[in-house]
Amino acid sequence: MNAEMIAALREIENERNISFESLLEALEAALISAYKRNFGGEANAIVAIDRQTGDYQVYHRRVVVPDGEVTDPKLELAKGEAGARYEPGDFYDEIVTPRDFGRIAAQTAKQVIVQRIREAERDTVYNTYSAKLHDIVLGTVQRYEQRNMYVLLDDRKTEALLPFSEQVPRENYRINDRIRAYVLDVRKTNKGPLVVLSRAAEGLVQRLIEFQVPEIQDDIVEIMAIAREPGARTKVAVTSRRPEIDPVVACLGPKSSRVANVSDELRGEKIDVIRWAPDLPTFIANALAPAKVLSVELYEDEGIALVVVPDHQLSLAIGREGQNVRLAARLSGWRLDITSDSEAAEARERYQAEREARAAAAVAGPEAEEELVVAESAEAGEAEDEASIDQDELLRRLEEFKREMFTNE
């Protein structure tokens, strides 16, 4: 190695943003390994590279000890042998550079530099996308493997993974299609950093809304909760830090253009923007929109909210295949029991009876609670027996019908 090598390392430092000192330290460590591997090496060999000229030497380093106290000649040297200028505890370095070490050193230097460049590029990718964690990136669909999608990101160097589990069933992308996705995770692997994307995450909706709504960027409007069924529907609860700003209107935008842009990006997924409220019954009522809610009663011991709606709005509150109430429950964090106004009294009586039974069991102690469980099991058993009897009766009648048919024939 010489001054040309030093110049090359400086150029790599500027182009690849790799520390010059870290390159030399890595090179010194690699040369020590090469020396020990090829020449049997001393127990404590070191390599020193001149930072200006690039010249290097291999040394056998030993510790100076008082005369007569040497226990391991490979690691220690008596003061008398070291010379008058050395004191006990000093290092004594003896040059042991082999004559034909230059060729090995050159090969080692090349390997180290290539490896360091590769590691630096991997670190750059990892650091870049770690900073974009839970943000949105753009890319181009490259290929599919076992239904997993691989996306070439816009830096044109990084291939990210969009797992099948994070894809939206109704979305179909072809090779070379442009795609916008949410950075779900960034992992270090043996093959380099792995960027994991998602199109199904709730965070994707949140970021898209934040891009569209200046009031969120200005920290006036805040997204409090999101519940999503990817590809179908999302409910977003928002609030405002300023009373004069309506958070729902701000998110919808002029003629609902802002939320429409988000829906378009999600391939037509319906977005419901609702008003968050610190009062839980009010918030639950808002979350069930567009259904009108008459009352919300909380049963905290059970973690259930009994929601009463007009008879004609029961199906609207529940939604298609239970979607509306399911999203509202996830948004509020409570189990929701939706009942019509005409059946509300019966539902209240049921919850009240269950509450009184639990209270009585708690007062009476564990034995009464066990009896309550046994009684409930007995009731379930009786219901099962009745179902069995009904089934036996049905089979008996079928047999009689068959016999009558054969007799008539």
C-alpha angles and dihedrals in degrees: 000000000000144000091302089061090051090051090050091051090050090052091051089050091056098041101039099029091236117147113253091217092051090053092053093045090051090047092051091051091049092049091052090053091047091049094051092044096050104031104031088247131218121273093256108027119163133186124214123193120197107236092213107039101024092232115146138196134191114224135192103221121204134171119243113236133178116279113277095021100090110129100166117028091198092060104026138048128194116246091237091059094044096055139243096290092063124081128195109282095032122120118247111203119196120190111240101162109153117232095237095042093106096080092048090047092053093050091046092049091054093049093047094049093049091047093048092049090051092048091047092052090049091049090049092053092046094048093044096053095036085062088052094049110138090014134104125263134184128228149144125260107248108173148328126241120182089340091305114124123224117205128195105218123222094263083073090224106071124074113200130197123235103189120214089243090060095048124097111241096222094049116092121189126185129207111287093018115139115244137187115207143170120251102237100172143351116209136183113231136171089260094049136271117342117209111202116202134194138199093177100056121112087227090069091062091046093053093046091052091047090054091051100044117066091190089065091049089050090051093242097112121041132197106228103180142355130199118185142182100192115240094008116055144338131196118206122191115205137178136188130230090205119060094215092058115079105213095203094050090046092054094045093049128193108339087351089290096143097054089040090059090053091048091051091052088052092052096254100320109162115245120202114194112199135179116255117222131191088221104083099211090051091048092050090049090051091047092058093059134164084042117081114238122209098190144345121211120189122217099190097181090060095034088233131133116206107214119195118201133173113277093246092053099050094100091045091053092049094044131201108328088350093296098137096050091041093056092043090052092051091046094052098034092231133110107247124213107195116201135169122247092250092055098038095097091054091049092050091050090051093052091044091052091049091049092050091048092052092046091051092048091050091052094045093048137233095317093059090046089052090050089052091054091047091050092051090049090050091052090050089049092051091051089050091049091051090051089050091050090050090051092049091050090051092051091048092053091048090054091050090050091052092050091050090050093051091046092053091050 
